Structure formats: C-alpha cells, structure tokens
Amino acid sequence: MEKFIFVLIMCCVATGVVARNISELALLHAAESHIKDLGDDEVRLTLSLSKGTPFRIFSLNNPARIVFEFHRLGLNGIGPDDLLSESDHVTEVKLIESELGWSRLFLTLVDTMLPHEVDMSVEPENGSASLNVILKNVNEIEFEAHATIIDDLELNIVSLAPLQLEKKDRFVVLIDPGHGGSDQGAERESTKEKELVLNIGLALRNVLLSVDDIEVIMTRDKDTFVSLPARVNLAQKVEADLFLSLHAHSTEHHQKQGVTIYTLSNGSAGTASEQLAQLHNRSEILTGIDLSGVDDEVTGILLDLTRNETQLQSYSLVSALMVQLKIFGITLNQSPRREASFSVLKSANVPSILFDLGSLSNNMNLINLRDPTWQSSFGEAIAAGILLWRD
C-alpha cells in the first residue's frame, strides 16, 4: 500500500507586497526554474513564479516521490526536461495541470528524501515569487516514521484538504465588521475599533469581488449599529457559505501583537443549540429546513449534528487562512488559533470565523491596521485562504 507524508507549508514574506488579483494564474518560468544536486545527499528545487500562490508538499512511497501541489499555477508550456538536467537524485519529473485549480509536480527519487528547507520569497515591487526547497536524504526508517497510511491521512488532514462543498452558482461570503453606531468598540486616542474594522472589511470585500463566482455581503457597510442576533440571522437569510467577523481590542499588554483566529468552542456548542432552538424562528435556524412544530429536544439534536460538520469546516478554514496570512507577511499572535463562545460564531450550518486583528495599544499593530497596504495584503491573504479551503 502507498504511504504518504503530508507537509503543510507556511512561508513569511515582506509586508506590503504588491496587491495582485487572487483569481489570476501564477505562471511558472522555465529559465530560472531547475533541479540541482547539492552533493551526495541533498538536492535543491527552485521554481520561479510570476506571483506567490498557495502550495503544499507531500511524499509517496513505492517508489519514493515528492509531490508539490499548487493552487492556480499555469505550467506555461514547461515540460519535464526543462527542470531535470543537473540531478542524479531525481530520475523522473512529471507535471500535471488540473482543471480543478491544482497543478502537481511529481519528483521520482533514487533514495528516500524529505524536505529539509522550504522557502517562498515574494518581491514587494512586482509580486513575483521564488520557491526554494532543499530535499535531504533520510533512511527508510525515518521516512516510514513520517509516513501516514492514507486512511489515517484522510482523518488527520481534514484541516488541510480541500472540502467537497456543495456546488452552487454563487459562493456567498458574509463579512461582519464588529460594533458600529453607538457601539464604539475598543478605542485608543482618536482611533475607534468600529471604524478600523469597517475599513478593513471594505478592503476585504474589494479583494473578494475580484473572484468571479464569489458574492460578498456586509452586515454593515457604514457606521450603523447591528445587533448580534441580527448578524447571525443575516447569515441564514442570505444563505451564506461563510461568515467572517472582524474585531480588534485594547489592552495594557503592549506586547500583544498579531492576528488571532477564533472558532466556536466545543463547550459552547450545546448551549448555542439550546439558545437557537428557544429564541429564534424555527423556519430561520437552518437554511432550507423548516423546523416549525419540532420540539426543542429534537431541534437541538438536529442542530448539534449540523454543527459538528460545520465545526470541521471551520477548523479546516482556519488552517488554510493561517497558511496564507503567513505567506502574505501578516503577523500572527503567538497563540493564533483559539476557541471562544462569541455569539456571532453560533450559526449551526455556516462555517464562522472571528478575527481578532490585535491590540490598538500596540504601536506597530495600530500602524498596520491603519495602513491601506496592510489592509490590502490582509484581504489578499484571506481571499487566498478561502480559495485554498474551498477549491
């Protein structure tokens, strides 16, 4: 049986990279792309790309292979002979351009090798990228120790693999800038959270609208108050596929910097089902399902079953978002992935994420949040993460 090792790649680049249309293909350039030996036990792969793009690496056994999988990469007419000319460690190169949005590069190896160093650097001036990977020999025992049987892989990398989401004519993203109106949110001097997150939400909307099949709806697009239940209800009314809430905070701990991503905590899920069953119109709790006349206990069970699937989707989305935030140079909090019982995360059937964009008390954090270039990079990262997760 073939065995796999799955490696999730997260690459840091400079903040302020040139904004590019996320639906645009990254093109592979042959002249500066190659595979070269670095001695008896190492080989380096260099790929020159017209722009940075989401990617992941895994390995196959029998025979030993390394597979690079890229999102929206155009091979640009490049063939195997264009890459393989200076290596005794790699015996065969196979390039496959998929219609599903992923392109794959297979390297067949003489001996078992694993990624030792991985780096994708992006030029701030023009957005072009260079992927450099050094593969290093490992013994078969080490290779096997890192390998995972495919059945286990399917269970363990649910947070990394593309989801088989229902295909619709439109993919609806609901962006929720927190606070608004009389609810100022966090404040520092003349800066108000409600204004910052609205500006960032509008920048995110502009990026997402560049993707042909994505429809974007805002819970608010101006300085107005929207109640928490109304925000959750709107996700059902518009049949949202994804709910993204944007917030910041203020704290005396100035060292608190970077983005944190929240999903609904497991301990809050049961309580959320009870509250939805008791407080909301039964015809509006789940999109496409009328629970009118169904008692609280049965409704709660249905909501819990639905929420279990939704939670898996939310977890997988967080993984994809974290990859792209790092690629686009967005600083993450030291503990970037957390759970909480925020009210806006309690939709039973809509994957829901809350971004805490960091503390206004941190000077660098505040500079970034005010910076249109940072806002654009954040939007590009989120859009790339959504595509990586969805497609």
C-alpha positions in Angstrom: 0.0 0.0 0.0 1.2 3.5 -0.8 2.0 5.6 2.2 2.0 9.4 2.5 3.6 12.1 4.5 1.8 15.5 4.3 3.8 18.7 4.9 1.9 22.0 5.4 4.0 24.9 4.2 3.8 28.4 5.7 6.1 31.0 4.2 6.8 34.5 5.5 7.3 37.4 3.1 7.7 41.1 3.5 4.6 43.1 4.4 3.4 45.5 1.7 3.7 43.1 -1.2 2.1 44.4 -4.4 -1.6 43.6 -4.4 -2.5 41.1 -7.2 -5.8 39.7 -8.4 -6.2 36.5 -6.5 -8.1 34.8 -9.4 -5.0 35.4 -11.7 -2.9 32.3 -12.5 0.7 32.2 -11.2 2.9 31.2 -14.2 6.0 29.0 -14.0 9.1 30.5 -15.7 11.4 27.9 -17.2 14.6 30.0 -17.4 15.0 30.3 -13.7 13.5 27.0 -12.6 15.7 24.0 -12.1 16.6 20.9 -10.0 20.2 20.7 -8.9 22.2 18.3 -6.7 24.0 19.9 -3.7 26.3 17.0 -3.1 25.8 13.3 -2.3 22.7 13.7 0.0 20.9 16.9 -1.0 19.0 18.3 -4.0 17.5 21.7 -4.5 14.4 22.6 -6.4 14.0 26.2 -7.5 10.8 27.4 -9.1 10.4 30.9 -10.5 6.7 32.1 -10.4 5.0 35.2 -11.7 3.3 35.6 -8.3 3.1 33.8 -4.9 0.5 31.0 -4.8 -0.8 28.6 -2.1 1.0 25.3 -2.2 1.6 22.1 -0.2 4.0 19.2 -0.3 3.6 15.5 0.4 5.5 12.3 -0.4 4.6 9.0 -1.8 6.3 5.6 -1.3 6.8 2.7 -3.7 8.6 4.3 -5.5 9.8 7.3 -3.4 8.3 10.5 -4.7 7.9 14.1 -3.6 4.7 15.8 -4.8 4.3 19.6 -5.0 0.7 20.8 -5.3 0.0 24.4 -6.3 -3.3 26.4 -6.4 -3.9 28.1 -9.7 -0.5 27.6 -11.2 -0.1 27.7 -15.0 2.8 25.5 -16.2 3.4 27.9 -19.1 4.3 25.2 -21.6 7.2 23.9 -19.4 8.0 20.2 -19.7 9.9 17.7 -17.5 13.2 18.2 -19.5 13.1 21.9 -18.7 13.6 21.2 -15.0 15.6 17.9 -14.8 19.0 18.4 -16.2 21.5 18.5 -13.3 20.5 15.8 -10.8 21.4 12.2 -10.1 19.0 12.1 -7.2 15.8 12.6 -9.2 15.1 10.1 -12.0 11.8 11.5 -13.4 9.7 14.6 -13.3 6.0 14.6 -14.1 3.9 17.8 -14.5 0.1 17.7 -14.4 -2.1 20.8 -14.8 -5.5 20.0 -13.3 -8.8 21.5 -14.4 -9.8 21.6 -10.7 -7.5 24.5 -9.9 -4.5 22.5 -8.7 -1.3 21.8 -10.6 1.0 19.0 -9.5 4.8 18.4 -9.8 6.0 14.8 -9.1 9.7 14.1 -8.5 10.6 10.4 -8.5 13.7 9.9 -6.2 16.6 7.4 -6.3 16.6 7.3 -2.5 14.2 8.4 0.3 14.3 12.1 0.8 12.2 14.6 2.8 12.0 18.4 2.7 14.8 19.9 4.8 14.4 23.6 4.0 11.4 25.3 2.3 11.1 29.0 1.5 8.9 31.1 -0.8 10.1 34.6 -1.1 8.0 37.3 -2.8 9.3 40.5 -4.4 7.5 43.5 -2.9 7.9 45.5 -6.1 6.1 43.2 -8.6 4.7 40.3 -6.6 6.9 37.7 -8.4 7.9 34.7 -6.2 10.7 32.1 -5.9 10.1 28.8 -4.2 13.3 27.1 -3.0 13.2 23.6 -1.5 16.1 21.5 -0.3 15.5 17.8 -0.1 17.8 15.8 2.1 18.4 12.0 2.3 16.8 10.2 5.2 17.0 6.5 6.0 14.0 4.3 5.3 13.1 4.0 9.0 12.9 7.8 9.3 10.9 8.0 6.1 8.5 5.4 7.3 8.2 7.1 10.7 7.0 10.3 9.0 4.6 8.4 6.6 0.9 8.0 7.3 -1.4 5.4 5.9 -3.9 7.0 3.6 -6.9 6.2 5.7 -5.4 8.0 8.7 -4.3 10.8 6.4 -7.9 11.4 5.4 -8.9 11.7 9.0 -5.9 13.7 10.2 -5.6 16.3 7.5 -9.2 17.3 7.3 -7.9 20.8 8.3 -5.7 20.9 5.2 -7.5 19.1 2.4 -9.9 20.9 0.0 -13.5 20.3 1.1 -16.2 18.9 -1.1 -18.6 21.8 -0.7 -21.9 21.9 -2.4 -21.5 23.4 -5.8 -23.8 26.4 -6.4 -23.9 29.2 -8.9 -22.6 31.6 -6.2 -20.4 31.4 -3.1 -21.6 33.9 -0.5 -19.2 35.4 2.0 -20.8 37.4 4.7 -18.3 40.0 6.2 -19.1 41.3 9.6 -17.2 44.4 10.8 -17.8 44.4 14.5 -19.5 47.1 16.6 -20.9 50.2 14.8 -23.1 53.1 15.6 -23.3 53.8 19.3 -21.2 50.7 20.0 -17.6 52.2 19.6 -15.7 49.0 20.4 -12.1 49.5 21.6 -10.6 52.9 21.4 -7.1 54.5 21.5 -6.9 58.2 21.3 -8.8 59.2 18.2 -8.9 55.7 16.8 -12.1 53.6 17.2 -12.3 49.9 16.6 -15.7 50.2 14.8 -14.0 52.5 12.1 -10.9 50.4 11.7 -12.7 47.1 11.2 -15.2 48.7 8.8 -12.3 49.9 6.6 -10.6 46.5 6.7 -13.9 44.8 5.9 -14.4 47.0 2.9 -10.9 46.3 1.7 -11.6 42.6 2.1 -14.8 42.9 0.1 -13.0 44.6 -2.7 -10.5 41.8 -3.0 -13.1 39.0 -2.8 -15.2 40.7 -5.5 -12.3 40.2 -7.9 -13.1 36.5 -7.8 -15.7 35.7 -10.4 -18.0 33.4 -8.5 -17.9 35.0 -5.0 -20.7 37.2 -3.8 -19.9 39.4 -0.8 -22.5 40.8 1.6 -21.7 43.0 4.6 -23.6 43.1 7.9 -22.9 46.8 7.8 -21.1 49.0 5.2 -21.4 52.2 7.2 -21.4 53.4 10.8 -24.6 51.8 12.0 -25.5 49.6 14.9 -26.4 45.9 14.2 -27.4 43.6 17.0 -25.6 40.3 17.5 -28.7 38.2 16.8 -29.3 40.2 13.6 -25.8 39.4 12.3 -26.3 35.7 12.9 -29.8 35.8 11.3 -28.5 37.5 8.2 -26.2 34.6 7.5 -29.3 32.4 7.2 -31.3 34.8 5.2 -28.7 35.3 2.5 -27.7 31.6 2.6 -24.1 32.5 3.4 -21.4 29.9 2.8 -19.0 31.6 5.1 -19.2 34.1 7.9 -16.2 36.3 8.8 -16.3 38.7 11.8 -13.7 41.4 12.2 -12.6 42.8 15.6 -9.7 44.4 17.4 -9.1 45.1 21.1 -7.3 47.3 23.5 -5.1 46.1 26.4 -2.4 47.4 28.6 -0.2 44.5 27.5 1.6 46.3 24.7 3.4 43.2 23.6 0.2 41.7 22.4 0.5 41.9 18.6 -0.8 39.9 15.6 -3.9 38.3 14.3 -5.8 35.7 16.3 -8.5 33.5 14.7 -11.4 32.2 16.8 -13.9 29.4 16.2 -16.8 28.3 18.4 -15.6 26.4 21.4 -16.8 22.8 21.8 -18.2 23.5 25.3 -20.3 26.3 23.9 -21.8 24.3 21.0 -24.5 22.6 23.0 -25.5 25.8 24.7 -25.7 27.5 21.4 -28.1 24.9 20.0 -30.4 25.3 23.0 -30.4 29.1 22.6 -31.1 29.0 18.9 -33.9 26.5 19.5 -35.5 28.7 22.2 -35.0 32.2 20.8 -35.2 32.0 17.0 -38.0 31.5 14.5 -37.8 27.7 13.7 -38.0 28.4 10.0 -34.8 30.5 10.1 -32.5 28.4 12.2 -31.2 26.2 9.3 -31.2 27.3 5.7 -33.6 25.2 3.7 -35.1 23.3 6.7 -38.3 24.4 8.4 -38.2 23.2 12.0 -41.6 24.7 12.8 -43.6 22.3 15.0 -40.4 20.3 16.0 -39.9 20.2 19.8 -36.8 21.7 21.5 -35.1 18.4 22.1 -35.3 17.2 18.5 -34.3 20.6 17.2 -31.3 20.6 19.5 -30.2 17.2 18.2 -30.5 18.3 14.6 -28.6 21.5 15.3 -25.8 19.6 17.1 -25.4 17.1 14.2 -25.3 20.0 11.7 -22.9 22.0 13.9 -20.4 19.0 14.1 -20.0 19.1 10.4 -19.8 22.9 10.3 -17.1 22.9 13.1 -14.9 20.6 10.9 -15.3 23.0 8.0 -14.4 26.0 10.3 -11.3 24.2 11.6 -10.1 23.5 8.1 -10.7 27.1 7.1 -8.5 28.3 10.0 -5.6 26.1 8.8 -5.9 27.5 5.2 -6.1 31.1 6.5 -3.1 30.7 8.7 -1.0 29.5 5.7 -2.0 32.4 3.6 -1.6 35.1 6.3 2.0 34.0 6.8 2.6 33.9 3.1 1.4 37.5 2.8 3.5 38.6 5.7 0.7 39.2 8.2 1.9 38.8 11.8 0.1 36.2 13.8 -0.4 36.2 17.6 1.8 33.7 19.5 -1.3 31.6 20.0 -3.1 32.4 16.8 -5.7 29.6 16.9 -8.3 29.8 19.7 -11.8 28.9 20.6 -14.5 31.0 22.4 -18.2 31.3 22.8 -18.7 34.6 20.8 -22.3 35.0 19.8 -21.6 35.6 16.2 -20.0 32.2 15.9 -23.1 30.3 16.8 -24.7 29.7 13.3 -25.3 26.0 13.2 -24.7 25.4 9.5 -22.5 28.4 8.4 -18.7 28.0 8.9 -17.9 31.0 11.1 -14.6 32.7 12.0 -13.9 35.7 14.2 -10.6 37.6 13.6 -9.1 39.5 16.5 -6.8 41.8 14.5 -4.7 42.6 17.6 -4.4 45.3 20.2 -4.8 49.0 19.5 -2.4 49.5 22.4 0.5 48.1 20.4 2.0 50.8 18.3 3.1 48.6 15.4 -0.2 46.8 15.4 -2.0 50.1 15.2 0.2 51.3 12.4 -0.6 48.2 10.4 -4.3 48.3 11.0 -4.4 51.9 9.7 -2.3 51.2 6.7 -4.2 50.7 3.4 -1.3 48.5 2.1 -1.6 46.2 5.1 -5.4 46.1 4.7 -5.0 45.1 1.1 -2.4 42.4 2.0 -4.8 41.1 4.7 -7.6 40.9 2.2 -5.5 39.1 -0.4 -4.4 36.6 2.3 -8.0 35.9 3.4 -9.1 35.5 -0.2 -6.3 33.1 -1.0 -7.1 31.1 2.1 -10.8 30.9 1.2 -9.9 29.6 -2.3 -7.4 27.1 -0.9 -10.1 25.8 1.5 -13.0 25.9 -0.9 -11.4 24.6 -4.1 
